[in-house]
Amino acid sequence: MEVKKVYQDIEFELVDGGVRIHNNFNFTDLSKYSFRYELRHEGEIVSQDALPTVQCQAGEYIDIKLPQYTLETGKEYTLNFEATSLTPDLLNPGKMESVTVATEQFVLQPYDFTQTAPKGKIAIERGEDWVVAYAGTTGILFNTNNGNIVRYIVDGKDVMQQLPEPWFWRAMTDNDWGAGFQRTANVWRTNRRKALGATVEEYDDKLVVSGKFYLVDAPSFYTQTYTFRADGSLQVEVEWQRDGEYVPELPRFGMRMILPADYKHFTFYGRGPWENYSDRCESSFIGLYKQSTDEQLFPYVRPQESGNKSDVRWLELTNDMGTGIRIEGLQPLSVSAMPHRSEDLDPGMTKKQMHYSDIEPRREVVLHVDLVQRGLGGDNTWGATPHDPYRLTADKYSYGYVIYPIRHISK
């Protein structure tokens, strides 16, 4: 799908009052193609219609007027275009099927990532090396020596099986192997860190706990700040900064958490429906998608990094009863959710000839919430790295998101 999108011979361009359609064919006019558009409001269709027959010769372009819409302030709107043609159905002689030959998406009004602080009060208790806060039936316990979360509970049950932790490694792709990235980035496999101290700030409506760490294997500083809010939500903010001249390129910058196995329903608003990465997202349009965590791992012959979704605004993972979590980004996120850990897909320093059939799903959902992953590259598979804009070589990175527990409400 990615190659098809990049190589399409019909291009779309927004102009005042409408759309400009470019015909990049050498000999074919566009009269035999059907064109449609749809206006979406944060993933939901607001309006859709067919365009009139497009009379445009090869190598030329044509401007077509579009209806004018009033856009609601603070909401994201996207405009999608599609060109299709009728071709013979090879499996049903005599019948025709509609085939998509070109697509495009434009963001008319960007998403608003602003978070409004919830109103209300929380209760706080302090101990010698701990602090606990309550917002109704939601509670959270922190270790005040290092700033880590110890437990996060809603209605007497843990929100997660394993709480968020820094995560920098990914299972090597075929291109990573070709570039020797399993060696040059090897220090990121481990996550050894030394606590440098923590701070606690108490307010009527929130508790702010911040911990600072030193990453031993890749000399750098890591700061995590948790804000427990009056509605029981948890805001997470992270900052990383290198310390020293040589710190290898990061495979990813984010956090990992483990959720119950029955949180299989994966709903997200971002790029989809198929997996996509920073340098592989031309064909993945921003939309609202509902999927299962069981279908996220792509069956590559050799197991490797898979299932990522980029430019995610928010996601939900729930069970059949509707209980789960919602995560909203403070900026676009890069996420994946599946019953496999990166360790399961990673043979180590050598390939070991693993195959897709060797991978068994775990009885858990592994959720990665990242700022970004290293690009996939692919100029060749025997040494080329991703292009510089898609590599994680900066001196510092920071990002944030908010976790909202979702309760099942009995009818």
C-alpha positions in Angstrom: 0.0 0.0 0.0 2.9 2.4 0.7 4.5 1.9 -2.7 1.1 2.2 -4.4 0.5 5.5 -2.7 3.9 7.0 -3.4 3.8 5.9 -7.1 0.2 7.0 -7.9 -0.2 9.0 -11.1 -3.0 11.2 -9.8 -2.1 13.9 -7.3 -4.4 16.2 -5.3 -3.6 19.7 -4.2 -5.8 22.1 -2.1 -6.4 25.5 -3.7 -8.7 28.4 -2.7 -12.2 27.2 -2.9 -11.5 23.7 -4.0 -9.1 21.0 -5.1 -6.6 20.8 -8.0 -6.2 17.4 -9.6 -2.9 16.7 -11.4 -2.9 14.1 -14.1 0.7 12.6 -14.2 -0.1 9.9 -16.7 1.8 10.1 -20.0 -1.1 9.1 -22.3 -4.3 8.6 -20.2 -7.0 11.2 -19.5 -9.0 11.1 -16.3 -12.5 10.8 -17.7 -12.7 7.0 -17.0 -11.9 7.5 -13.3 -14.5 8.3 -10.5 -13.6 10.8 -7.8 -15.0 11.1 -4.3 -14.2 13.2 -1.2 -15.2 13.0 2.4 -14.9 15.5 5.2 -14.2 14.0 8.6 -14.5 15.5 12.1 -12.0 13.7 14.3 -12.5 10.4 12.4 -16.3 10.7 11.9 -17.7 11.5 8.5 -19.4 14.9 8.3 -20.0 15.0 4.6 -19.2 13.0 1.5 -20.0 13.2 -2.2 -18.8 12.3 -5.7 -17.0 14.9 -7.8 -18.3 15.6 -11.3 -16.6 13.8 -14.2 -13.0 15.0 -14.5 -12.0 15.9 -18.0 -8.2 16.3 -17.8 -5.6 15.3 -20.4 -2.3 13.6 -19.6 0.3 16.0 -18.1 -2.3 18.6 -17.2 -4.4 19.6 -14.1 -7.9 20.8 -13.4 -9.4 22.8 -10.5 -12.7 21.7 -9.1 -14.8 23.7 -6.6 -15.9 22.2 -3.3 -18.6 23.2 -0.9 -17.5 25.5 1.9 -17.9 24.2 5.4 -17.9 25.8 8.8 -15.4 24.1 11.1 -15.9 23.9 14.8 -13.1 25.6 16.7 -10.7 23.3 18.5 -11.6 20.2 16.6 -9.6 18.4 14.0 -11.0 18.1 10.4 -9.5 16.1 7.6 -10.4 16.1 3.9 -9.9 12.8 2.1 -9.9 12.2 -1.7 -10.1 8.9 -3.6 -9.9 8.1 -7.3 -11.3 4.7 -8.5 -11.7 2.8 -11.7 -13.9 -0.1 -12.8 -11.9 -3.1 -13.9 -12.9 -6.7 -14.8 -13.2 -9.0 -11.8 -10.8 -11.9 -12.4 -12.7 -14.2 -10.1 -16.1 -13.3 -11.6 -16.0 -13.1 -15.4 -18.4 -10.6 -16.8 -18.5 -8.5 -13.6 -16.6 -5.3 -12.8 -15.0 -4.3 -9.5 -14.1 -0.9 -8.2 -10.3 -0.5 -7.7 -8.7 2.5 -5.8 -5.9 4.0 -7.9 -5.1 7.2 -5.9 -5.8 8.7 -2.5 -4.9 11.8 -0.5 -5.6 13.4 2.9 -5.4 17.0 4.0 -5.7 18.3 7.6 -7.9 21.3 7.4 -7.7 22.1 11.1 -5.2 20.5 13.4 -6.0 18.5 16.6 -5.9 20.4 19.8 -3.7 18.5 22.4 -4.5 21.0 25.2 -5.5 19.3 28.5 -8.0 21.0 30.9 -7.2 20.3 34.5 -10.1 18.5 36.2 -11.8 20.2 39.1 -12.1 18.6 42.6 -10.0 17.7 45.5 -7.8 14.7 46.4 -6.8 13.1 49.7 -3.1 12.6 50.5 -1.3 10.5 53.1 2.5 10.5 53.7 4.8 7.9 55.1 8.5 7.7 55.7 9.3 6.7 52.1 5.9 6.7 50.4 3.0 8.9 49.5 -0.5 7.8 48.6 -3.3 9.9 47.0 -7.0 9.2 46.5 -9.6 10.6 44.1 -12.8 8.9 45.0 -12.3 5.1 44.5 -9.1 5.7 42.5 -5.8 5.5 44.4 -2.1 5.7 43.6 1.0 4.9 45.7 4.5 6.3 45.0 7.9 5.5 46.3 9.3 8.9 47.5 12.9 7.7 47.3 12.9 7.4 43.5 9.5 8.7 42.3 8.3 5.4 40.9 4.7 4.3 41.0 4.1 1.3 43.2 0.4 0.8 42.6 -2.4 2.4 40.7 -5.8 1.1 41.7 -9.4 1.7 40.6 -12.3 0.2 42.6 -9.9 -2.0 44.4 -8.3 -3.5 41.3 -4.9 -2.7 39.7 -5.2 -0.7 36.5 -2.2 -2.5 35.0 -0.3 -5.7 35.6 3.0 -3.8 35.1 3.2 0.0 35.5 4.9 2.3 33.0 8.6 2.0 32.7 11.2 3.6 30.4 11.7 1.6 27.2 14.2 2.2 24.4 14.7 -1.1 22.6 12.8 -2.6 19.7 13.1 -6.0 18.0 15.5 -5.6 15.1 14.0 -5.2 11.6 15.7 -6.8 8.6 17.1 -3.4 7.7 18.4 -2.9 11.2 20.3 -6.2 10.9 21.7 -5.2 7.6 23.0 -1.9 9.2 24.5 -3.7 12.2 22.1 -1.8 14.5 21.9 -4.8 16.9 25.5 -4.1 17.8 25.7 -0.3 17.7 22.5 0.2 19.7 23.1 -2.8 22.0 23.3 -0.7 25.2 19.6 0.1 24.9 18.6 -3.5 25.4 19.0 -3.1 29.1 17.3 -0.6 31.2 19.7 -0.2 34.2 19.2 3.2 35.9 20.4 4.7 39.1 18.0 6.9 41.2 19.2 10.4 41.8 16.4 11.6 44.0 12.7 12.5 43.9 10.5 15.5 44.7 6.9 15.6 46.0 4.5 18.5 45.6 1.1 18.4 47.2 -1.9 20.5 46.1 -5.6 20.4 46.9 -6.4 19.1 43.4 -3.3 17.1 42.4 -0.1 15.4 43.6 3.0 15.8 41.6 5.9 13.3 42.0 9.1 13.6 40.0 12.0 11.3 39.9 15.4 11.7 38.3 17.6 8.8 37.2 20.9 8.2 35.5 21.0 5.6 32.8 24.1 3.5 33.5 24.6 1.7 30.2 23.9 4.7 28.0 25.2 7.7 29.9 22.2 10.1 30.1 19.7 11.6 32.5 16.1 10.5 32.6 13.4 12.5 34.4 9.8 11.3 34.9 7.0 13.4 36.4 3.7 12.0 37.4 0.7 14.2 38.2 -2.2 12.5 39.8 -5.3 14.6 39.2 -8.7 15.1 40.9 -10.6 12.8 38.4 -8.2 9.9 39.0 -6.3 10.4 35.8 -2.5 10.3 35.7 -0.5 12.7 33.6 3.0 11.4 32.6 5.8 13.6 31.4 9.2 12.4 30.5 12.5 14.0 29.6 15.8 12.4 28.4 19.1 14.1 27.9 22.4 12.6 26.9 25.5 13.0 29.1 28.7 12.6 27.1 29.9 12.7 23.5 29.0 9.1 22.6 25.6 7.8 23.3 24.3 5.5 20.6 21.2 6.3 18.6 18.0 5.3 20.3 15.8 2.6 18.7 12.7 4.3 20.3 11.9 6.8 23.0 8.9 5.9 25.1 7.5 3.7 27.9 6.1 0.2 28.2 3.3 -1.1 30.3 1.6 -4.5 30.6 -2.2 -4.8 30.7 -4.6 -7.7 31.4 -5.0 -10.2 28.5 -8.7 -9.5 28.0 -8.0 -5.8 27.1 -8.2 -6.9 23.4 -10.4 -4.1 22.0 -8.0 -1.6 20.5 -9.5 1.7 19.4 -7.3 4.6 18.4 -7.5 7.9 16.6 -4.3 8.3 14.5 -2.7 6.8 11.4 -4.0 3.5 10.2 -5.3 1.0 9.6 -2.1 -0.9 8.8 1.2 -0.6 10.7 3.1 2.6 10.0 6.3 4.4 11.1 7.8 7.8 10.8 9.2 7.1 7.3 6.4 4.7 6.3 3.1 6.6 6.7 2.2 8.1 3.3 -0.6 5.6 2.8 -1.8 5.5 6.4 -4.5 8.2 6.9 -5.5 9.8 10.2 -8.8 8.2 11.2 -10.7 6.4 13.9 -10.0 2.7 13.9 -11.3 -0.2 15.9 -9.1 -3.3 15.9 -8.1 -6.3 18.0 -4.7 -6.7 19.8 -4.5 -10.2 18.4 -4.2 -8.9 14.8 -1.4 -6.4 15.3 1.7 -8.6 14.7 2.4 -8.9 11.0 3.5 -12.4 10.0 6.9 -11.5 8.7 8.9 -14.7 7.8 11.5 -13.5 10.4 9.9 -12.0 13.6 10.7 -8.3 14.0 9.3 -5.0 15.1 5.7 -4.8 14.0 2.3 -3.2 14.6 3.2 0.4 15.3 0.7 3.2 14.8 2.0 6.8 14.5 0.5 10.2 14.9 -1.9 8.8 17.5 -4.0 11.4 19.3 -5.6 9.0 21.7 -6.2 5.3 22.2 -8.4 3.0 24.3 -7.9 -0.6 25.3 -10.9 -2.3 26.9 -12.3 -5.8 27.6 -15.7 -7.1 26.7 -17.3 -5.4 29.6 -15.9 -2.0 28.6 -13.4 -1.8 31.4 -9.9 -0.6 30.4 -7.8 2.5 30.0 -7.7 5.5 27.7 -4.5 7.4 26.9 -4.4 10.9 25.4 -1.2 12.4 24.1 0.1 15.8 25.0 1.4 15.6 21.4 1.2 12.9 18.7 2.1 9.5 20.0 3.6 6.4 18.4 2.0 3.3 19.9 1.5 -0.5 19.6 -0.6 -3.0 21.6 -0.2 -6.8 21.2 0.2 -10.0 23.2 4.0 -10.0 22.5 7.0 -8.4 24.1 9.9 -7.0 22.1 12.0 -9.7 23.7 9.8 -12.4 22.2 10.6 -11.1 18.7 14.3 -10.5 19.3 16.8 -13.4 19.0 19.7 -11.4 20.4 23.0 -10.5 18.7 22.5 -13.1 16.0 19.4 -14.0 13.9 19.0 -17.6 15.2 16.7 -18.3 12.1 13.5 -17.6 14.1 10.2 -17.8 12.3 6.7 -16.4 12.8 5.5 -19.8 13.8 7.9 -19.8 16.7 6.2 -16.9 18.4 3.5 -17.8 21.0 1.2 -15.0 22.3 1.4 -14.1 26.0 -1.6 -13.9 28.3 -1.2 -10.1 28.5 -1.4 -7.0 26.4 1.9 -5.2 25.9 1.4 -1.5 25.3 4.1 0.8 24.0 3.4 4.5 24.3 6.3 6.3 22.6 7.1 9.7 21.3 8.7 8.2 18.2 10.5 5.2 16.9 13.6 5.2 14.6 12.5 5.0 11.0 12.6 1.7 9.0 15.0 2.8 6.2 15.3 0.6 3.2 17.5 2.3 0.6 19.2 -1.1 0.8 19.3 -3.9 3.3 23.0 -4.2 3.7 24.2 -1.1 5.5 22.1 1.9 4.8 20.5 3.6 7.8 17.2 5.5 7.7 17.4 9.1 6.4 18.5 11.6 9.0 15.1 13.1 9.8 13.9 9.7 10.9 16.8 8.8 13.2 16.9 9.4 17.0 20.2 11.2 17.3 19.2 14.4 19.2 20.7 15.4 22.5 17.3 15.5 24.3 13.8 14.2 23.9 10.6 14.9 25.9 6.9 14.0 25.7 3.8 13.3 27.7 0.4 11.7 27.9 -2.5 11.2 30.3 -3.9 7.9 31.5 -7.6 7.7 32.1 -9.0 4.5 33.7 -12.3 3.4 32.1 -14.9 1.9 34.4 -17.6 -0.5 33.4 -20.9 1.0 34.1 -23.7 -1.5 34.8 -27.0 -0.8 33.1 
